[in-house]
Amino acid sequence: MRVSTLGSLCIVLFTLLLTACGPSIYLAQDFRSYAPKHKTVAILPAFVTMQLRPNQAKNTTPEQQREMENKSGMDFQEKIYAWLLRRSQQRGYTVQFQDVMQTNARLRESQIPVAELRSRTPQELAKILGVDAVLTTSVRTSKPMSDGAAVAVGLIAGAWGATNQANITVNIHESDAGKLLWKYDYVAAGSVFSSSETVVDALMRNASKKFPYTPKS
């Protein structure tokens, strides 16, 4: 009886763990009233926060960390854009995605640094970019995820630990009132040499199953 009870408890705990680690998805109830009006979505550079370990932080200047965070943000933007383009050919999304080079050029013309994107409203950014909705990504990680950045900090800060983890949130806001239409929360774990490409691939393989601009079957 004791063994059976212990086994049942383990199954319950395992189920709870899977549930806790699973993605969280929000879709506005009136999304379908917005979707037909949307033609173009802009993908913004991701907002990346790297929580370095003490021995890494003491050997990394604030300028180096900001540079790595900005580089990672641009990496995520480019790879999410490329991923959505590929998947759009397969699934025929009902929107187009603004070329990220055009997005970033318009941001530069408006003199908005990547670090200040979070201080601007979604409708303000959508107006600047000339799009119907904006896709934003927030990434919080204990180690750099961008290609090259991990190697750079590894050399600066010394030996890595065994794993790293990234908490990622993807939001889509519409342009008129800045209403949140879709929110996807995901936790990605990887090896010490995880790159933004491997993280984005894991993120989007999951997110694409619930991506809102998919034609009704």
ROVOVO-874256 format. One record per atom (N, C-alpha, C): residue in one letter; x, y, z. Coordinates in pm, whole numbers. Example, Ala and Ser with C-alpha at 12.3 -4.5 7.8 and 13.67 -1.06 7.14 Angstrom:
residues 2
ATOM  res      px      py      pz
ATOM    a    1319    -569     780
ATOM    a    1230    -450     780
ATOM    a    1320    -330     780
ATOM    s    1285    -225     708
ATOM    s    1367    -106     714
ATOM    s    1290       3     787
end
This chain:
residues 217
ATOM  res      px      py      pz
ATOM    m      83    -121       0
ATOM    m       0       0       0
ATOM    m      87     125       0
ATOM    r     197     119      83
ATOM    r     285     234      92
ATOM    r     354     262     -42
ATOM    v     398     154    -110
ATOM    v     462     169    -241
ATOM    v     366     228    -342
ATOM    s     241     178    -339
ATOM    s     140     227    -431
ATOM    s     112     375    -408
ATOM    t     103     415    -280
ATOM    t      78     555    -247
ATOM    t     193     643    -294
ATOM    l     316     594    -272
ATOM    l     433     671    -314
ATOM    l     435     686    -466
ATOM    g     400     576    -537
ATOM    g     397     584    -682
ATOM    g     294     682    -732
ATOM    s     178     682    -669
ATOM    s      72     777    -708
ATOM    s     115     920    -683
ATOM    l     184     941    -570
ATOM    l     231    1076    -537
ATOM    l     332    1124    -639
ATOM    c     422    1034    -680
ATOM    c     523    1070    -781
ATOM    c     457    1109    -912
ATOM    i     352    1036    -952
ATOM    i     282    1067   -1077
ATOM    i     217    1203   -1069
ATOM    v     155    1233    -953
ATOM    v      91    1363    -935
ATOM    v     193    1476    -941
ATOM    l     307    1458    -870
ATOM    l     411    1561    -870
ATOM    l     468    1581   -1009
ATOM    f     487    1472   -1083
ATOM    f     541    1481   -1219
ATOM    f     446    1557   -1310
ATOM    t     315    1528   -1294
ATOM    t     213    1597   -1373
ATOM    t     211    1746   -1342
ATOM    l     222    1779   -1213
ATOM    l     224    1920   -1174
ATOM    l     346    1990   -1230
ATOM    l     460    1921   -1230
ATOM    l     582    1980   -1284
ATOM    l     568    2010   -1431
ATOM    l     513    1916   -1506
ATOM    l     492    1938   -1648
ATOM    l     399    2057   -1672
ATOM    t     294    2066   -1591
ATOM    t     199    2176   -1605
ATOM    t     266    2309   -1576
ATOM    a     351    2312   -1471
ATOM    a     417    2436   -1432
ATOM    a     514    2482   -1539
ATOM    c     576    2386   -1610
ATOM    c     676    2421   -1709
ATOM    c     616    2447   -1847
ATOM    g     489    2415   -1864
ATOM    g     426    2431   -1994
ATOM    g     405    2577   -2029
ATOM    p     389    2608   -2158
ATOM    p     367    2747   -2201
ATOM    p     231    2798   -2156
ATOM    s     224    2929   -2137
ATOM    s      99    2995   -2101
ATOM    s      57    3084   -2217
ATOM    i     -68    3071   -2260
ATOM    i    -114    3142   -2380
ATOM    i    -239    3222   -2349
ATOM    y    -241    3346   -2398
ATOM    y    -360    3431   -2386
ATOM    y    -400    3479   -2525
ATOM    l    -527    3472   -2558
ATOM    l    -581    3525   -2683
ATOM    l    -704    3607   -2649
ATOM    a    -705    3733   -2693
ATOM    a    -820    3820   -2666
ATOM    a    -947    3759   -2724
ATOM    q   -1056    3767   -2651
ATOM    q   -1182    3707   -2696
ATOM    q   -1231    3769   -2827
ATOM    d   -1201    3898   -2846
ATOM    d   -1247    3965   -2968
ATOM    d   -1139    3972   -3074
ATOM    f   -1040    3880   -3066
ATOM    f    -931    3883   -3164
ATOM    f    -983    3876   -3307
ATOM    r   -1085    3791   -3331
ATOM    r   -1134    3771   -3467
ATOM    r   -1198    3897   -3525
ATOM    s   -1229    3994   -3441
ATOM    s   -1281    4120   -3495
ATOM    s   -1167    4210   -3544
ATOM    y   -1046    4184   -3496
ATOM    y    -930    4262   -3539
ATOM    y    -858    4198   -3658
ATOM    a    -851    4065   -3657
ATOM    a    -769    3993   -3754
ATOM    a    -795    4030   -3900
ATOM    p    -922    4044   -3945
ATOM    p    -943    4075   -4087
ATOM    p    -888    4211   -4128
ATOM    k    -871    4301   -4032
ATOM    k    -820    4435   -4063
ATOM    k    -668    4440   -4070
ATOM    h    -603    4338   -4018
ATOM    h    -457    4341   -4008
ATOM    h    -392    4284   -4133
ATOM    k    -304    4363   -4190
ATOM    k    -231    4321   -4310
ATOM    k     -83    4301   -4284
ATOM    t     -25    4387   -4197
ATOM    t     119    4382   -4174
ATOM    t     150    4390   -4025
ATOM    v     241    4303   -3981
ATOM    v     286    4300   -3842
ATOM    v     437    4327   -3840
ATOM    a     480    4415   -3750
ATOM    a     622    4443   -3734
ATOM    a     676    4363   -3616
ATOM    i     795    4308   -3633
ATOM    i     863    4234   -3527
ATOM    i     974    4323   -3471
ATOM    l     962    4362   -3347
ATOM    l    1059    4454   -3288
ATOM    l    1179    4379   -3231
ATOM    p    1293    4447   -3217
ATOM    p    1406    4385   -3147
ATOM    p    1362    4341   -3008
ATOM    a    1407    4225   -2967
ATOM    a    1369    4173   -2835
ATOM    a    1436    4255   -2724
ATOM    f    1366    4264   -2612
ATOM    f    1423    4326   -2493
ATOM    f    1485    4216   -2410
ATOM    v    1618    4213   -2402
ATOM    v    1690    4104   -2337
ATOM    v    1753    4152   -2207
ATOM    t    1733    4076   -2101
ATOM    t    1797    4103   -1972
ATOM    t    1880    3983   -1934
ATOM    m    2010    4004   -1919
ATOM    m    2102    3896   -1881
ATOM    m    2135    3908   -1733
ATOM    q    2102    3807   -1659
ATOM    q    2133    3805   -1516
ATOM    q    2261    3724   -1496
ATOM    l    2373    3792   -1502
ATOM    l    2502    3725   -1492
ATOM    l    2530    3680   -1349
ATOM    r    2605    3573   -1338
ATOM    r    2647    3527   -1208
ATOM    r    2755    3621   -1153
ATOM    p    2775    3621   -1021
ATOM    p    2869    3718    -961
ATOM    p    3007    3722   -1025
ATOM    n    3066    3603   -1051
ATOM    n    3201    3602   -1109
ATOM    n    3201    3652   -1253
ATOM    q    3086    3640   -1321
ATOM    q    3074    3692   -1457
ATOM    q    3053    3843   -1454
ATOM    a    2966    3887   -1362
ATOM    a    2932    4029   -1355
ATOM    a    3052    4114   -1319
ATOM    k    3137    4067   -1231
ATOM    k    3250    4149   -1187
ATOM    k    3355    4165   -1297
ATOM    n    3352    4077   -1396
ATOM    n    3446    4086   -1509
ATOM    n    3382    4138   -1636
ATOM    t    3260    4189   -1624
ATOM    t    3187    4243   -1739
ATOM    t    3145    4386   -1706
ATOM    t    3183    4480   -1789
ATOM    t    3145    4619   -1764
ATOM    t    2998    4640   -1802
ATOM    p    2933    4743   -1747
ATOM    p    2795    4773   -1786
ATOM    p    2781    4795   -1936
ATOM    e    2882    4857   -1997
ATOM    e    2878    4881   -2142
ATOM    e    2882    4750   -2219
ATOM    q    2967    4655   -2175
ATOM    q    2974    4525   -2240
ATOM    q    2841    4450   -2227
ATOM    q    2781    4457   -2109
ATOM    q    2655    4386   -2089
ATOM    q    2544    4446   -2175
ATOM    r    2537    4580   -2181
ATOM    r    2434    4643   -2266
ATOM    r    2454    4606   -2412
ATOM    e    2580    4603   -2455
ATOM    e    2608    4568   -2594
ATOM    e    2565    4425   -2624
ATOM    m    2592    4334   -2531
ATOM    m    2551    4194   -2551
ATOM    m    2400    4179   -2549
ATOM    e    2334    4252   -2461
ATOM    e    2188    4245   -2454
ATOM    e    2126    4299   -2582
ATOM    n    2180    4411   -2632
ATOM    n    2127    4468   -2758
ATOM    n    2153    4373   -2875
ATOM    k    2272    4313   -2878
ATOM    k    2306    4220   -2986
ATOM    k    2213    4099   -2980
ATOM    s    2187    4049   -2861
ATOM    s    2096    3935   -2847
ATOM    s    1955    3973   -2891
ATOM    g    1913    4096   -2857
ATOM    g    1780    4142   -2898
ATOM    g    1764    4146   -3048
ATOM    m    1868    4190   -3117
ATOM    m    1864    4193   -3263
ATOM    m    1866    4051   -3321
ATOM    d    1942    3962   -3258
ATOM    d    1947    3823   -3303
ATOM    d    1808    3758   -3293
ATOM    f    1742    3779   -3180
ATOM    f    1608    3723   -3162
ATOM    f    1512    3779   -3266
ATOM    q    1518    3909   -3290
ATOM    q    1430    3971   -3389
ATOM    q    1449    3907   -3527
ATOM    e    1572    3896   -3572
ATOM    e    1601    3841   -3704
ATOM    e    1557    3696   -3716
ATOM    k    1580    3619   -3612
ATOM    k    1550    3476   -3619
ATOM    k    1400    3449   -3606
ATOM    i    1330    3528   -3527
ATOM    i    1183    3514   -3520
ATOM    i    1123    3551   -3655
ATOM    y    1174    3658   -3717
ATOM    y    1126    3700   -3849
ATOM    y    1149    3589   -3953
ATOM    a    1269    3534   -3955
ATOM    a    1300    3427   -4051
ATOM    a    1213    3305   -4026
ATOM    w    1191    3273   -3901
ATOM    w    1110    3156   -3867
ATOM    w     966    3175   -3913
ATOM    l     910    3293   -3888
ATOM    l     772    3319   -3928
ATOM    l     756    3321   -4079
ATOM    l     857    3371   -4150
ATOM    l     851    3370   -4296
ATOM    l     844    3227   -4348
ATOM    r     929    3141   -4294
ATOM    r     930    3001   -4338
ATOM    r     797    2934   -4307
ATOM    r     746    2955   -4186
ATOM    r     622    2890   -4147
ATOM    r     502    2946   -4222
ATOM    s     510    3074   -4258
ATOM    s     401    3135   -4334
ATOM    s     384    3068   -4469
ATOM    q     494    3025   -4530
ATOM    q     485    2955   -4658
ATOM    q     412    2822   -4643
ATOM    q     422    2762   -4525
ATOM    q     357    2633   -4501
ATOM    q     211    2649   -4459
ATOM    r     185    2748   -4376
ATOM    r      52    2761   -4317
ATOM    r     -30    2876   -4374
ATOM    g      34    2964   -4449
ATOM    g     -41    3073   -4510
ATOM    g    -102    3168   -4409
ATOM    y     -19    3229   -4325
ATOM    y     -71    3325   -4229
ATOM    y    -147    3436   -4299
ATOM    t    -243    3494   -4231
ATOM    t    -330    3596   -4290
ATOM    t    -266    3735   -4289
ATOM    v    -144    3747   -4235
ATOM    v     -74    3874   -4234
ATOM    v      64    3857   -4297
ATOM    q     122    3970   -4336
ATOM    q     261    3973   -4379
ATOM    q     344    4030   -4265
ATOM    f     474    4002   -4267
ATOM    f     563    4051   -4164
ATOM    f     659    4154   -4225
ATOM    q     662    4269   -4165
ATOM    q     749    4375   -4217
ATOM    q     895    4330   -4209
ATOM    d     969    4356   -4316
ATOM    d    1111    4322   -4317
ATOM    d    1179    4391   -4200
ATOM    v    1258    4315   -4122
ATOM    v    1319    4372   -4002
ATOM    v    1420    4482   -4035
ATOM    m    1478    4478   -4155
ATOM    m    1568    4587   -4195
ATOM    m    1491    4717   -4210
ATOM    q    1370    4707   -4264
ATOM    q    1285    4824   -4276
ATOM    q    1238    4871   -4139
ATOM    t    1202    4777   -4053
ATOM    t    1160    4811   -3917
ATOM    t    1270    4888   -3845
ATOM    n    1391    4836   -3848
ATOM    n    1501    4898   -3776
ATOM    n    1542    5031   -3838
ATOM    a    1530    5042   -3970
ATOM    a    1562    5170   -4036
ATOM    a    1464    5278   -3992
ATOM    r    1337    5245   -3982
ATOM    r    1237    5343   -3939
ATOM    r    1257    5382   -3793
ATOM    l    1299    5285   -3712
ATOM    l    1327    5317   -3572
ATOM    l    1446    5411   -3561
ATOM    r    1549    5387   -3644
ATOM    r    1665    5477   -3642
ATOM    r    1628    5616   -3690
ATOM    e    1545    5623   -3795
ATOM    e    1500    5753   -3846
ATOM    e    1423    5831   -3740
ATOM    s    1352    5758   -3656
ATOM    s    1274    5822   -3549
ATOM    s    1359    5843   -3424
ATOM    q    1487    5804   -3433
ATOM    q    1583    5823   -3323
ATOM    q    1536    5754   -3194
ATOM    i    1491    5629   -3212
ATOM    i    1449    5548   -3097
ATOM    i    1551    5436   -3077
ATOM    p    1637    5445   -2976
ATOM    p    1732    5337   -2948
ATOM    p    1659    5211   -2903
ATOM    v    1721    5097   -2927
ATOM    v    1661    4970   -2887
ATOM    v    1629    4969   -2738
ATOM    a    1719    5027   -2658
ATOM    a    1700    5026   -2513
ATOM    a    1578    5105   -2468
ATOM    e    1525    5192   -2556
ATOM    e    1410    5276   -2518
ATOM    e    1278    5228   -2577
ATOM    l    1280    5115   -2645
ATOM    l    1157    5067   -2709
ATOM    l    1047    5040   -2606
ATOM    r    1086    4989   -2489
ATOM    r     985    4955   -2388
ATOM    r     919    5079   -2328
ATOM    s     980    5196   -2348
ATOM    s     920    5319   -2295
ATOM    s     820    5381   -2392
ATOM    r     807    5322   -2511
ATOM    r     712    5370   -2611
ATOM    r     590    5279   -2614
ATOM    t     474    5337   -2640
ATOM    t     351    5259   -2644
ATOM    t     343    5179   -2774
ATOM    p     270    5067   -2773
ATOM    p     255    4988   -2895
ATOM    p     193    5068   -3009
ATOM    q      93    5153   -2979
ATOM    q      31    5230   -3087
ATOM    q     126    5335   -3144
ATOM    e     214    5390   -3058
ATOM    e     313    5486   -3107
ATOM    e     411    5417   -3201
ATOM    l     458    5300   -3163
ATOM    l     553    5227   -3246
ATOM    l     487    5180   -3376
ATOM    a     362    5134   -3366
ATOM    a     291    5089   -3486
ATOM    a     273    5204   -3585
ATOM    k     246    5324   -3534
ATOM    k     230    5440   -3622
ATOM    k     361    5474   -3690
ATOM    i     471    5471   -3615
ATOM    i     602    5501   -3672
ATOM    i     638    5400   -3780
ATOM    l     604    5273   -3756
ATOM    l     641    5166   -3847
ATOM    l     540    5146   -3960
ATOM    g     423    5207   -3948
ATOM    g     322    5195   -4053
ATOM    g     263    5056   -4062
ATOM    v     236    4993   -3946
ATOM    v     184    4857   -3944
ATOM    v      55    4851   -3865
ATOM    d     -11    4735   -3873
ATOM    d    -138    4716   -3803
ATOM    d    -122    4656   -3664
ATOM    a      -8    4595   -3638
ATOM    a      19    4535   -3507
ATOM    a     170    4520   -3490
ATOM    v     211    4513   -3364
ATOM    v     354    4496   -3336
ATOM    v     372    4372   -3248
ATOM    l     476    4296   -3280
ATOM    l     512    4178   -3203
ATOM    l     636    4211   -3122
ATOM    t     625    4202   -2990
ATOM    t     737    4231   -2902
ATOM    t     777    4105   -2826
ATOM    t     904    4097   -2794
ATOM    t     957    3981   -2723
ATOM    t    1041    4028   -2606
ATOM    s    1019    3965   -2491
ATOM    s    1099    3993   -2372
ATOM    s    1169    3864   -2332
ATOM    v    1301    3872   -2310
ATOM    v    1380    3755   -2277
ATOM    v    1461    3784   -2150
ATOM    r    1446    3701   -2051
ATOM    r    1526    3712   -1928
ATOM    r    1605    3584   -1913
ATOM    t    1737    3596   -1916
ATOM    t    1821    3478   -1913
ATOM    t    1937    3495   -1815
ATOM    s    1984    3382   -1763
ATOM    s    2096    3384   -1670
ATOM    s    2230    3385   -1741
ATOM    k    2227    3363   -1874
ATOM    k    2350    3366   -1953
ATOM    k    2320    3424   -2090
ATOM    p    2420    3481   -2157
ATOM    p    2398    3533   -2292
ATOM    p    2354    3423   -2387
ATOM    m    2256    3455   -2473
ATOM    m    2204    3358   -2568
ATOM    m    2246    3388   -2712
ATOM    s    2294    3510   -2738
ATOM    s    2323    3544   -2876
ATOM    s    2447    3472   -2925
ATOM    d    2452    3447   -3057
ATOM    d    2568    3383   -3115
ATOM    d    2689    3472   -3095
ATOM    g    2796    3416   -3040
ATOM    g    2916    3495   -3017
ATOM    g    2919    3558   -2880
ATOM    a    2807    3606   -2831
ATOM    a    2806    3671   -2700
ATOM    a    2838    3571   -2590
ATOM    a    2785    3449   -2603
ATOM    a    2812    3348   -2501
ATOM    a    2961    3318   -2494
ATOM    v    3025    3309   -2610
ATOM    v    3168    3282   -2613
ATOM    v    3244    3398   -2551
ATOM    a    3203    3522   -2584
ATOM    a    3271    3640   -2533
ATOM    a    3266    3646   -2381
ATOM    v    3147    3627   -2326
ATOM    v    3134    3633   -2181
ATOM    v    3198    3512   -2116
ATOM    g    3192    3398   -2183
ATOM    g    3259    3280   -2129
ATOM    g    3408    3303   -2112
ATOM    l    3469    3371   -2210
ATOM    l    3611    3402   -2201
ATOM    l    3638    3505   -2093
ATOM    i    3547    3602   -2079
ATOM    i    3566    3707   -1980
ATOM    i    3546    3654   -1839
ATOM    a    3438    3577   -1821
ATOM    a    3394    3543   -1687
ATOM    a    3443    3407   -1639
ATOM    g    3499    3326   -1726
ATOM    g    3548    3198   -1681
ATOM    g    3451    3086   -1712
ATOM    a    3460    2977   -1636
ATOM    a    3384    2856   -1664
ATOM    a    3235    2878   -1648
ATOM    w    3161    2810   -1736
ATOM    w    3015    2813   -1729
ATOM    w    2964    2708   -1632
ATOM    g    2838    2723   -1596
ATOM    g    2769    2617   -1523
ATOM    g    2719    2513   -1621
ATOM    a    2633    2423   -1574
ATOM    a    2590    2312   -1658
ATOM    a    2478    2351   -1754
ATOM    t    2391    2441   -1713
ATOM    t    2276    2474   -1797
ATOM    t    2245    2621   -1790
ATOM    n    2157    2667   -1878
ATOM    n    2102    2801   -1865
ATOM    n    1953    2795   -1894
ATOM    q    1885    2905   -1862
ATOM    q    1740    2908   -1878
ATOM    q    1698    3046   -1922
ATOM    a    1600    3052   -2010
ATOM    a    1547    3180   -2057
ATOM    a    1396    3182   -2039
ATOM    n    1347    3286   -1973
ATOM    n    1203    3310   -1962
ATOM    n    1164    3408   -2071
ATOM    i    1077    3363   -2161
ATOM    i    1046    3441   -2281
ATOM    i     897    3474   -2286
ATOM    t     867    3600   -2317
ATOM    t     729    3642   -2337
ATOM    t     716    3708   -2473
ATOM    v     619    3662   -2552
ATOM    v     592    3721   -2683
ATOM    v     453    3783   -2679
ATOM    n     443    3911   -2715
ATOM    n     316    3982   -2715
ATOM    n     284    4036   -2853
ATOM    i     155    4042   -2887
ATOM    i     110    4112   -3007
ATOM    i       7    4216   -2964
ATOM    h      35    4342   -2996
ATOM    h     -58    4453   -2967
ATOM    h    -108    4511   -3098
ATOM    e    -237    4547   -3101
ATOM    e    -291    4611   -3221
ATOM    e    -255    4759   -3219
ATOM    s    -269    4826   -3333
ATOM    s    -215    4960   -3352
ATOM    s    -303    5073   -3303
ATOM    d    -435    5056   -3304
ATOM    d    -524    5169   -3275
ATOM    d    -520    5212   -3128
ATOM    a    -550    5118   -3039
ATOM    a    -553    5149   -2895
ATOM    a    -442    5080   -2819
ATOM    g    -361    5001   -2891
ATOM    g    -253    4929   -2826
ATOM    g    -300    4811   -2744
ATOM    k    -417    4758   -2778
ATOM    k    -473    4646   -2700
ATOM    k    -390    4519   -2719
ATOM    l    -368    4449   -2607
ATOM    l    -300    4320   -2612
ATOM    l    -393    4216   -2674
ATOM    l    -350    4157   -2785
ATOM    l    -431    4057   -2854
ATOM    l    -386    3915   -2827
ATOM    w    -254    3897   -2806
ATOM    w    -199    3762   -2789
ATOM    w     -77    3770   -2700
ATOM    k     -65    3674   -2610
ATOM    k      49    3670   -2518
ATOM    k      92    3525   -2502
ATOM    y     220    3501   -2517
ATOM    y     274    3365   -2507
ATOM    y     394    3366   -2414
ATOM    d     386    3292   -2305
ATOM    d     495    3281   -2208
ATOM    d     558    3143   -2221
ATOM    y     690    3141   -2226
ATOM    y     761    3015   -2251
ATOM    y     892    3014   -2173
ATOM    v     928    2898   -2121
ATOM    v    1057    2881   -2053
ATOM    v    1142    2787   -2137
ATOM    a    1259    2836   -2178
ATOM    a    1350    2755   -2259
ATOM    a    1474    2724   -2177
ATOM    a    1516    2599   -2178
ATOM    a    1637    2557   -2109
ATOM    a    1730    2495   -2211
ATOM    g    1861    2520   -2196
ATOM    g    1953    2467   -2295
ATOM    g    2091    2446   -2237
ATOM    s    2181    2399   -2319
ATOM    s    2318    2375   -2277
ATOM    s    2392    2508   -2264
ATOM    v    2514    2502   -2219
ATOM    v    2591    2625   -2199
ATOM    v    2619    2697   -2330
ATOM    f    2610    2626   -2443
ATOM    f    2637    2688   -2571
ATOM    f    2509    2715   -2650
ATOM    s    2397    2724   -2579
ATOM    s    2271    2757   -2647
ATOM    s    2285    2890   -2720
ATOM    s    2230    2897   -2840
ATOM    s    2233    3020   -2919
ATOM    s    2092    3073   -2932
ATOM    s    2081    3197   -2979
ATOM    s    1948    3252   -3001
ATOM    s    1872    3169   -3104
ATOM    e    1942    3110   -3200
ATOM    e    1874    3030   -3302
ATOM    e    1808    2907   -3243
ATOM    t    1880    2835   -3154
ATOM    t    1822    2716   -3095
ATOM    t    1707    2751   -3001
ATOM    v    1718    2864   -2931
ATOM    v    1612    2904   -2840
ATOM    v    1488    2946   -2919
ATOM    v    1508    3026   -3025
ATOM    v    1395    3070   -3108
ATOM    v    1327    2951   -3173
ATOM    d    1406    2853   -3217
ATOM    d    1346    2735   -3280
ATOM    d    1256    2662   -3182
ATOM    a    1303    2645   -3058
ATOM    a    1221    2578   -2956
ATOM    a    1098    2662   -2924
ATOM    l    1117    2792   -2911
ATOM    l    1006    2883   -2880
ATOM    l     899    2879   -2988
ATOM    m     940    2898   -3114
ATOM    m     844    2914   -3222
ATOM    m     780    2782   -3264
ATOM    r     849    2671   -3246
ATOM    r     785    2542   -3275
ATOM    r     665    2522   -3184
ATOM    n     675    2573   -3062
ATOM    n     562    2565   -2970
ATOM    n     461    2675   -2997
ATOM    a     509    2798   -3011
ATOM    a     419    2913   -3027
ATOM    a     339    2905   -3156
ATOM    s     400    2852   -3263
ATOM    s     333    2850   -3393
ATOM    s     206    2766   -3392
ATOM    k     199    2671   -3300
ATOM    k      80    2588   -3292
ATOM    k     -42    2669   -3250
ATOM    k     -17    2780   -3181
ATOM    k    -126    2866   -3134
ATOM    k    -114    3007   -3190
ATOM    f     -35    3025   -3296
ATOM    f     -16    3159   -3351
ATOM    f    -150    3210   -3403
ATOM    p    -190    3333   -3366
ATOM    p    -327    3375   -3391
ATOM    p    -364    3402   -3536
ATOM    y    -268    3438   -3621
ATOM    y    -302    3473   -3759
ATOM    y    -300    3352   -3851
ATOM    t    -356    3243   -3804
ATOM    t    -366    3122   -3884
ATOM    t    -506    3111   -3942
ATOM    p    -518    3086   -4072
ATOM    p    -653    3075   -4132
ATOM    p    -735    2967   -4062
ATOM    k    -864    2992   -4053
ATOM    k    -951    2891   -3996
ATOM    k    -956    2769   -4085
ATOM    s    -954    2653   -4024
ATOM    s    -961    2531   -4105
ATOM    s   -1105    2503   -4147
end
